[in-house]
């Protein structure tokens, strides 16, 4: 025979076990900082990931490879460029590392979809922000279906 106290402990233990099973098996899975739809602009910081659910595409902003843009408060002969590195993975396919550059190679086609780099912030400034730490960068992207 169980006492009232023992019965309460047993119910509590069962509730905790059921809760742990629920958390383990039914949790949301991976965390994404952005979940945009196609043709919707979104922003990512270094190390963040976005999931375009309707096509199962995951984009991870790894780092800025090069930032030779002319500081905004300086007159330059050449405007410079900024290149970012991203990991792109699509359901059932191997992940692919890509680079996008402004200006020049802002777009990349992958399986009928176009990944577009629209902007990279912050802008360089002289003398305060000539060297920008990786953790400060934020990019603006958009993914669209290729026109037929």
Secondary structure by P-SEA (a helix, b strand, c coil): cccaaaaaaaaaaaaaaaaaaaaacccccccccccccccccccccccbbbbccccbbbbbbcccccccccccccccccccbbbbbbbbbcccbbbbbbbbbcccccccccccbbbbbcccccccccccccccccccbbbbbccccccc
